[in-house]
Amino acid sequence: MPKLIVNHNTVYRYRQPVGFGDHRLMVRPRDSHDMRVIDTALTISPTAEIRWMHDVFSNSIAVAHFEDQADELRFESRIVIEHFGLDTPVFTLDEYAQTFPFCYDADEAADLGRCDERHYPDPQRRIDTWARGFLERGLNSRTQEVLFQINLAINRQFSYQRRYSVGVQTPVETLNLGSGTCRDLAVFMMEAVRSLGFAARFVSGYLYDPTLDPNAGETEVNEPVRGASATHAWVQVYLPGAGWVEYDPTNGLVGGANLIRVAVARDPAQAVPLQGTFIGPSDAFAEMEVEVEVLSDDTSS
């Protein structure tokens, strides 16, 4: 895949000049063996003092501190990356983890912490029942096949709907509605696999869709993926021998060919791309506008 350019612009508009509390941004992708950040640019208006830090998950956080008032707050992020995700990844699991059920070894279990714990109420165990429907009755099931089928089933059984309000649906709400955003579907899959004993975590980032890229030229992909043109969310499941494997239940895909990781977290509230406060009348807020564009770099060779 060529270099990719991610443009992420957010604008808040107010009915009168207001002050601003500190804003916390998570827009810088995580460098790894499958993704390299080449260049970054972050423009904020009004002018802000920016400091960088790593959170408990080693995500890159920019904290913007403001002195001036304004009736418009604008964040413009431009990222250039090289991406090496695989279209047809092959994951080699440790022998003991190739069939389910299995238990993580003691060292890994300690480091996985709360990632294998349920986080949302399910008093009637409906998520458990749904997830256990993918296990072979009375037999050991192939681990990767179980996860593949769960991921694919969410894509096929639940409709995708955009929603711009803050927060996520509970997994039971998603099951009842039969629909959700990429955030909702990711949380549903996390809780489903956690109910089986897998360690899972939430991933926030961007999704490259070649059908929306005027620089892509001819492509074998005929249908657009769901969740592009905005921030995207998916799931990582920890598999011994393979490590953290990415599952995108919104699109039913495994592996990170088109996924650009920005943040990983135990819970989606820990991976909000942009959050902050304003200081002024409660009715001063007018509107928010978000634009996300992921393009191939047509100047790269």
ROLOBA-357750 format. One record per residue (C-alpha): residue in one letter; residue number from 1; x, y, z. Coordinates in Angstrom, 3 decimals. Layout:
BEGIN
TORBA aa   i       px       py       pz
TORBA  a NUM        X        Y        Z
...
// end
This chain:
BEGIN
TORBA aa   i       px       py       pz
TORBA  m   1    0.000    0.000    0.000
TORBA  p   2    1.336    3.517   -0.774
TORBA  k   3    1.703    6.255    1.776
TORBA  l   4   -1.581    7.418    3.269
TORBA  i   5   -2.591   10.945    4.235
TORBA  v   6   -5.154   11.429    7.006
TORBA  n   7   -6.880   14.812    7.247
TORBA  h   8   -9.045   15.157   10.368
TORBA  n   9  -10.743   18.522   10.884
TORBA  t  10  -13.101   19.429   13.731
TORBA  v  11  -14.846   22.790   14.169
TORBA  y  12  -16.965   23.937   17.128
TORBA  r  13  -19.083   27.056   16.617
TORBA  y  14  -20.633   29.217   19.327
TORBA  r  15  -23.259   31.965   19.355
TORBA  q  16  -20.876   34.308   21.184
TORBA  p  17  -17.214   34.338   22.211
TORBA  v  18  -16.507   31.803   24.965
TORBA  g  19  -13.476   30.622   26.892
TORBA  f  20  -12.067   27.122   26.626
TORBA  g  21  -10.859   24.574   29.132
TORBA  d  22   -8.025   22.212   28.249
TORBA  h  23   -8.793   19.933   25.291
TORBA  r  24   -7.383   16.416   24.960
TORBA  l  25   -6.683   15.067   21.463
TORBA  m  26   -5.911   11.524   20.322
TORBA  v  27   -5.068   11.856   16.624
TORBA  r  28   -1.487   10.622   16.235
TORBA  p  29   -1.324    6.995   14.995
TORBA  r  30    0.657    4.407   16.950
TORBA  d  31    4.012    3.623   15.289
TORBA  s  32    4.640   -0.101   14.934
TORBA  h  33    6.155   -2.709   12.634
TORBA  d  34    3.055   -2.442   10.421
TORBA  m  35    2.701    1.350   10.430
TORBA  r  36    5.220    4.186   10.407
TORBA  v  37    4.373    7.843   11.003
TORBA  i  38    6.296    9.997    8.517
TORBA  d  39    4.941   13.477    9.178
TORBA  t  40    2.394   15.209   11.401
TORBA  a  41    0.906   18.690   11.541
TORBA  l  42   -1.590   19.996   14.094
TORBA  t  43   -3.129   23.448   13.690
TORBA  i  44   -5.411   24.875   16.380
TORBA  s  45   -7.352   28.141   16.349
TORBA  p  46   -7.447   30.166   18.550
TORBA  t  47   -3.775   29.699   19.408
TORBA  a  48   -3.131   27.097   22.083
TORBA  e  49   -0.161   25.884   24.082
TORBA  i  50    0.283   22.180   23.337
TORBA  r  51    1.988   19.567   25.492
TORBA  w  52    2.361   15.883   24.621
TORBA  m  53    2.122   12.865   26.890
TORBA  h  54    1.562    9.097   26.847
TORBA  d  55   -1.441    7.686   28.678
TORBA  v  56   -1.540    4.393   30.588
TORBA  f  57   -1.919    2.492   27.278
TORBA  s  58    1.017    4.368   25.653
TORBA  n  59   -1.308    6.299   23.345
TORBA  s  60   -0.001    9.709   22.231
TORBA  i  61   -2.061   12.502   23.785
TORBA  a  62   -1.935   16.191   22.880
TORBA  v  63   -3.295   18.544   25.547
TORBA  a  64   -4.209   22.027   24.294
TORBA  h  65   -4.358   24.934   26.766
TORBA  f  66   -6.148   28.149   25.709
TORBA  e  67   -5.911   31.736   26.913
TORBA  d  68   -8.112   33.530   24.359
TORBA  q  69  -11.864   33.540   23.845
TORBA  a  70  -13.452   32.920   20.438
TORBA  d  71  -16.755   32.077   18.772
TORBA  e  72  -15.105   29.273   16.780
TORBA  l  73  -12.716   26.528   17.883
TORBA  r  74  -10.897   24.708   15.097
TORBA  f  75   -8.605   21.646   15.121
TORBA  e  76   -6.874   20.567   11.897
TORBA  s  77   -4.733   17.426   11.943
TORBA  r  78   -2.744   16.113    8.982
TORBA  i  79   -0.881   12.813    9.276
TORBA  v  80    1.273   11.036    6.682
TORBA  i  81    1.981    7.341    7.295
TORBA  e  82    3.369    4.266    5.632
TORBA  h  83    1.054    1.331    6.201
TORBA  f  84    2.010   -2.333    5.927
TORBA  g  85   -1.209   -4.112    6.930
TORBA  l  86   -1.897   -7.476    5.283
TORBA  d  87   -4.977   -8.237    3.171
TORBA  t  88   -4.898  -11.952    4.006
TORBA  p  89   -3.066  -12.229    7.335
TORBA  v  90   -2.023  -15.604    8.725
TORBA  f  91   -1.799  -15.836   12.512
TORBA  t  92    0.218  -18.595   14.173
TORBA  l  93   -1.129  -19.468   17.623
TORBA  d  94    0.652  -21.333   20.372
TORBA  e  95   -0.384  -24.975   20.317
TORBA  y  96   -2.380  -24.814   23.540
TORBA  a  97   -4.414  -21.852   22.237
TORBA  q  98   -5.333  -23.315   18.857
TORBA  t  99   -8.524  -24.825   20.257
TORBA  f 100  -11.020  -23.243   22.605
TORBA  p 101  -11.438  -23.248   25.569
TORBA  f 102   -7.948  -22.436   26.795
TORBA  c 103   -6.488  -20.369   29.637
TORBA  y 104   -3.875  -17.648   29.292
TORBA  d 105   -0.628  -18.537   31.040
TORBA  a 106    0.015  -16.850   34.370
TORBA  d 107    2.439  -14.200   33.094
TORBA  e 108    0.175  -13.091   30.269
TORBA  a 109   -2.951  -13.178   32.411
TORBA  a 110   -1.366  -10.786   34.901
TORBA  d 111   -0.385   -8.324   32.187
TORBA  l 112   -3.744   -8.495   30.406
TORBA  g 113   -5.318   -7.050   33.542
TORBA  r 114   -9.015   -6.230   33.204
TORBA  c 115   -9.164   -6.770   29.427
TORBA  d 116  -10.860  -10.147   29.924
TORBA  e 117  -13.458   -8.805   32.399
TORBA  r 118  -17.021   -7.914   31.483
TORBA  h 119  -17.677   -4.155   31.672
TORBA  y 120  -21.434   -3.886   31.004
TORBA  p 121  -24.453   -5.357   32.810
TORBA  d 122  -26.099   -8.418   31.275
TORBA  p 123  -28.329   -9.792   34.058
TORBA  q 124  -30.091  -12.286   31.801
TORBA  r 125  -26.788  -13.431   30.241
TORBA  r 126  -28.084  -12.692   26.753
TORBA  i 127  -24.658  -11.768   25.390
TORBA  d 128  -23.250  -15.023   26.810
TORBA  t 129  -25.979  -17.018   25.089
TORBA  w 130  -25.373  -15.255   21.774
TORBA  a 131  -21.611  -15.830   21.927
TORBA  r 132  -21.825  -19.475   22.992
TORBA  g 133  -23.901  -20.208   19.915
TORBA  f 134  -20.648  -20.195   17.954
TORBA  l 135  -19.031  -22.994   19.954
TORBA  e 136  -19.164  -26.598   18.827
TORBA  r 137  -21.373  -28.553   21.203
TORBA  g 138  -19.399  -30.884   23.436
TORBA  l 139  -16.206  -30.384   21.419
TORBA  n 140  -13.141  -28.205   21.456
TORBA  s 141  -13.650  -25.440   18.900
TORBA  r 142  -10.960  -23.959   16.675
TORBA  t 143  -10.090  -20.635   18.309
TORBA  q 144   -9.625  -18.575   15.156
TORBA  e 145  -12.778  -19.982   13.581
TORBA  v 146  -14.869  -19.027   16.631
TORBA  l 147  -13.623  -15.438   16.497
TORBA  f 148  -13.949  -15.250   12.718
TORBA  q 149  -17.583  -16.373   12.867
TORBA  i 150  -18.449  -13.970   15.703
TORBA  n 151  -16.897  -11.078   13.784
TORBA  l 152  -18.699  -12.040   10.573
TORBA  a 153  -22.037  -12.586   12.333
TORBA  i 154  -22.001   -9.074   13.818
TORBA  n 155  -21.416   -7.671   10.347
TORBA  r 156  -24.311   -9.690    8.918
TORBA  q 157  -26.831   -9.557   11.765
TORBA  f 158  -26.519   -5.894   12.790
TORBA  s 159  -27.089   -2.846   10.627
TORBA  y 160  -24.625    0.020   10.710
TORBA  q 161  -25.912    3.478   11.646
TORBA  r 162  -24.004    6.699   12.136
TORBA  r 163  -24.610    8.524   15.402
TORBA  y 164  -22.769   11.641   16.496
TORBA  s 165  -23.859   11.779   20.131
TORBA  v 166  -21.269   11.042   22.815
TORBA  g 167  -20.957    7.565   24.296
TORBA  v 168  -21.895    4.032   23.269
TORBA  q 169  -24.867    1.749   23.557
TORBA  t 170  -24.637   -1.118   26.004
TORBA  p 171  -24.227   -4.502   24.310
TORBA  v 172  -27.749   -5.483   25.407
TORBA  e 173  -29.127   -2.313   23.784
TORBA  t 174  -27.272   -3.150   20.572
TORBA  l 175  -28.666   -6.687   20.656
TORBA  n 176  -32.198   -5.370   21.165
TORBA  l 177  -31.934   -2.736   18.441
TORBA  g 178  -30.072   -4.904   15.940
TORBA  s 179  -28.040   -1.861   14.918
TORBA  g 180  -25.331    0.496   16.064
TORBA  t 181  -22.355    2.638   15.188
TORBA  c 182  -18.895    1.180   14.714
TORBA  r 183  -18.290    2.022   18.399
TORBA  d 184  -21.399    0.083   19.461
TORBA  l 185  -20.526   -2.944   17.331
TORBA  a 186  -16.955   -2.949   18.653
TORBA  v 187  -18.190   -2.852   22.257
TORBA  f 188  -20.666   -5.643   21.502
TORBA  m 189  -17.902   -7.861   20.139
TORBA  m 190  -15.611   -7.043   23.072
TORBA  e 191  -18.229   -8.125   25.580
TORBA  a 192  -19.187  -11.197   23.541
TORBA  v 193  -15.626  -12.537   23.402
TORBA  r 194  -14.921  -11.491   26.994
TORBA  s 195  -17.904  -13.611   28.028
TORBA  l 196  -15.998  -16.578   26.564
TORBA  g 197  -12.810  -15.664   28.441
TORBA  f 198  -10.855  -13.842   25.716
TORBA  a 199   -8.966  -10.648   26.497
TORBA  a 200  -10.155   -7.827   24.227
TORBA  r 201   -9.646   -4.104   23.951
TORBA  f 202  -11.206   -1.189   22.090
TORBA  v 203   -9.387    0.460   19.185
TORBA  s 204  -10.047    3.937   17.795
TORBA  g 205   -8.566    5.255   14.566
TORBA  y 206   -9.248    5.669   10.885
TORBA  l 207  -10.435    3.457    8.040
TORBA  y 208   -9.062    3.684    4.500
TORBA  d 209  -11.678    3.126    1.786
TORBA  p 210  -10.142    2.962   -1.721
TORBA  t 211  -13.552    3.592   -3.304
TORBA  l 212  -13.524    7.080   -1.762
TORBA  d 213   -9.942    7.820   -2.796
TORBA  p 214   -9.552    9.737   -6.086
TORBA  n 215   -5.824    8.908   -6.008
TORBA  a 216   -6.340    5.146   -5.774
TORBA  g 217   -6.900    4.521   -9.478
TORBA  e 218   -8.428    1.205  -10.457
TORBA  t 219   -9.191   -1.130   -7.573
TORBA  e 220  -10.615   -4.620   -7.238
TORBA  v 221  -12.800   -3.411   -4.354
TORBA  n 222  -16.305   -2.777   -5.694
TORBA  e 223  -18.196   -1.995   -2.506
TORBA  p 224  -17.306    0.713    0.017
TORBA  v 225  -16.519   -0.304    3.552
TORBA  r 226  -18.706    0.949    6.377
TORBA  g 227  -17.377    3.574    8.749
TORBA  a 228  -15.060    5.577    6.494
TORBA  s 229  -15.231    9.402    6.308
TORBA  a 230  -15.214    9.538   10.119
TORBA  t 231  -13.189    8.166   12.987
TORBA  h 232  -13.575    4.396   13.153
TORBA  a 233  -13.615    1.813   15.944
TORBA  w 234  -12.839   -1.896   16.066
TORBA  v 235  -11.515   -4.606   18.423
TORBA  q 236   -8.259   -6.337   19.268
TORBA  v 237   -8.340   -9.845   20.781
TORBA  y 238   -5.232  -11.267   22.434
TORBA  l 239   -4.242  -14.695   21.083
TORBA  p 240   -1.133  -16.437   22.511
TORBA  g 241    1.487  -16.752   19.792
TORBA  a 242   -0.182  -14.172   17.550
TORBA  g 243   -0.547  -11.282   19.995
TORBA  w 244   -3.233   -8.638   19.572
TORBA  v 245   -5.268   -9.530   16.471
TORBA  e 246   -7.552   -6.911   14.930
TORBA  y 247  -11.212   -7.617   14.174
TORBA  d 248  -13.472   -5.067   12.489
TORBA  p 249  -17.034   -6.273   13.169
TORBA  t 250  -18.545   -3.295   11.322
TORBA  n 251  -17.101   -4.713    8.098
TORBA  g 252  -16.565   -8.354    9.069
TORBA  l 253  -12.817   -8.080    8.377
TORBA  v 254   -9.833   -9.629   10.167
TORBA  g 255   -6.405   -8.010   10.199
TORBA  g 256   -5.398   -4.408    9.706
TORBA  a 257   -5.081   -3.920    5.944
TORBA  n 258   -7.193   -0.729    5.932
TORBA  l 259   -7.140    0.081    9.645
TORBA  i 260   -5.049    2.951   11.021
TORBA  r 261   -4.637    2.585   14.799
TORBA  v 262   -4.599    5.742   16.882
TORBA  a 263   -5.612    4.571   20.360
TORBA  v 264   -6.156    1.294   22.198
TORBA  a 265   -8.019    1.149   25.505
TORBA  r 266   -9.793   -1.154   27.884
TORBA  d 267  -13.020    0.861   27.500
TORBA  p 268  -14.192    3.258   24.743
TORBA  a 269  -14.440    6.184   27.167
TORBA  q 270  -10.628    6.049   27.366
TORBA  a 271  -10.187    6.491   23.597
TORBA  v 272  -12.263    9.561   22.717
TORBA  p 273  -10.531   11.353   19.801
TORBA  l 274  -11.265   14.880   21.077
TORBA  q 275  -12.751   16.095   24.327
TORBA  g 276  -12.801   19.335   26.305
TORBA  t 277  -14.992   22.062   27.743
TORBA  f 278  -15.990   25.636   27.021
TORBA  i 279  -16.560   28.456   29.514
TORBA  g 280  -19.695   30.479   28.884
TORBA  p 281  -23.518   30.314   28.844
TORBA  s 282  -24.892   26.779   28.475
TORBA  d 283  -26.776   27.790   25.316
TORBA  a 284  -23.714   29.325   23.638
TORBA  f 285  -22.843   26.146   21.716
TORBA  a 286  -24.232   26.240   18.155
TORBA  e 287  -22.844   23.293   16.178
TORBA  m 288  -19.976   20.904   15.575
TORBA  e 289  -18.589   19.858   12.197
TORBA  v 290  -16.211   16.922   11.658
TORBA  e 291  -14.481   15.947    8.415
TORBA  v 292  -12.192   12.933    8.020
TORBA  e 293  -10.440   12.100    4.766
TORBA  v 294   -7.979    9.257    4.182
TORBA  l 295   -6.204    9.354    0.829
TORBA  s 296   -3.256    7.631   -0.793
TORBA  d 297   -0.330    9.927   -1.500
TORBA  d 298   -0.257   10.235   -5.288
TORBA  t 299    3.220   11.793   -5.108
TORBA  s 300    4.789    8.649   -3.580
TORBA  s 301    6.488    6.140   -5.798
// end
